[in-house]
Amino acid sequence: MTLHRRNRILLLFALIFVFAVPAVAQARIVACRSDPVVILSNGTILDLSAEVSTLLLNVEQVHYELHVPVGVTAIAWIHTPAWLTSQETFTIIADQQPNTYAASSRAITKDGDATVTTHFLLLSLLGVKLDYDAASGPENVPIWVRVAHTKTFLGLF
């Protein structure tokens, strides 16, 4: 199987998974949530989110920095659908050991005083939860989280 065909198959399975799970983009009275999904060339799905303690209209940008295993690339990024007034951006760096992932989110708001909670869920191509981490801090500062997995079954999870 060629690499191109394998990536297309991975993308198809990931899209089926992503659209089968309801998208989360919620604006509450005092918080909103950016919730993009990144599909990697090794079949891993990264479900990231940044919960920002302000109204959605106050959020100017959420930037994600992803560190993935060497040789792994992103084949698709699915942005939060309801974020019309804000921008989600990504930087991806392939510098980690196999099965090890790190990410940070950095939110910028108009008010400048929000708290940000970064959530990082690592999923297999079949949607199996492999690991989870979360951390909180002030806005405009990278909030780092790390996940990893060690067990595999037929190379799928």
N, C-alpha and C positions, 0 to 999 in steps of 0.2 A: 504494500500500500504506500503510495507516495505521500510525502509530507503535506503537500497541498490538499490531497483528498482527505487525509486524516484530520487536518485543521477544519475542513468543511464539515466533516461528520461531527467533530467536537462542537463546532459552532451550532450546528443544527440541534444537537442534544441540549446544549446550554440554553438556546433560545426557547426550546420547548419547556425546560425547567423554569426559566425566568418568567415566561408568560403564563405558566400554570400557577405560579405563586403571585398573589396580589402585590402590586407595587406599593411601597410605603413612602408617601410624601405627605406628611401631616403638619398642618399649621394649627397649633393649639393657642390658647390665650397667651401663654408666656413662653412657648418654645416651638421650634420647627425642626425638621429633620431632613438632611440630605441623605439619600440612600442609593448610591450607584452600585452597579455590579460589574466586575471585570472578569472576563473569561480568558484563561491562559492557554497557551499552546500545549501544555502537558495535561489538559483536561480538568485542571483545578478551577474552581469558581471562588472568587473573592467577593464577599458581600460586605461592603464597607458602609459605615454611616457616621454622620456627625450630627449630634443633637445640639442645637444652639439655643440658648436661653433668651430668645427674643422673637419678635414677630417675623414671619417670612419676608415681609416687605423691607425689613431693616437689614437683612443679610445681603451683603454685596458680593461675597465670593467665599467658596470653600475649596481649598486646594488640598489634594491628596498626593502624598509621596509614597510610592510603593517600592519595596525592595523584594525581589523574587529570586529564585535560584538561578545560577549562571546557566545560560542557554535557553531560558524560558522567556517567551514574549507574550504580550497581550494580543489576542486575536479579535477581541470586541470589548467595547466599553458601552454600558447602557446607563445613560444618565437618568437622574430622577425626573420623571415626566412633568411634574407640576411646578418645577422651579423656573418660572418665566422671568422673574425679575432679578435672579441671582445667577452666578456663573460657577459651574463645577469644572475644575481643571485637574489634570493628572500629570505626574512625572513618574516614569517607571525606570527602575535601575536593576539590572540583573547582576547582583553581587553576593547573593546568599548561598549557603550550603544547600544541598538537595533537601526538599520537603520543609524548608524553613522560609518564613515570610515575615516581613515587618512593614508597618504602614504608619503614616501620621496624617492627621488632618489639621488644617490651620484655617480657621474661619475669620473673616473680617466683616464687621457690621458698621452701620452708620453711627451708632451710639458709642461703640468702642468699649463696652463694659460687660459683654456677654460671657457666660461660661460655656465651654464646649466639652461634650463627652464623645469620644471616639469609640465606635464599636467595630470589631473585625471578626467576621465569621468565615471560616475556611470550610468549603464544601467540596465533595467529590463531584464528578460528572453526573453521578446518579442522585445527587442531592443529599448525600449522607454527610452529617455534621462531623467534621474531623477535629476542629478546635475552635475556641472562642476566647477573645480578650477584650477588655474595655478599660479606658482610663479617662480622667477628666482634668481640665485645667482652664486657664483664662484664654480668651480669644487672642488671635494674632501671635500665638506661640504654638509650635508643632506639638501635638499630643500623640505620643508614640504608643503603639501596641504591637505585640509579636505573637505569632501562632506557628505551629509546626505539627507534622504528623509523621508517624514512622511505619505504620502498618499499611500494606497494600494487598489487594485481592485482584488478581488478573490485570494488574496495572491500572485499575479503574478507581480505586480509593484505598 
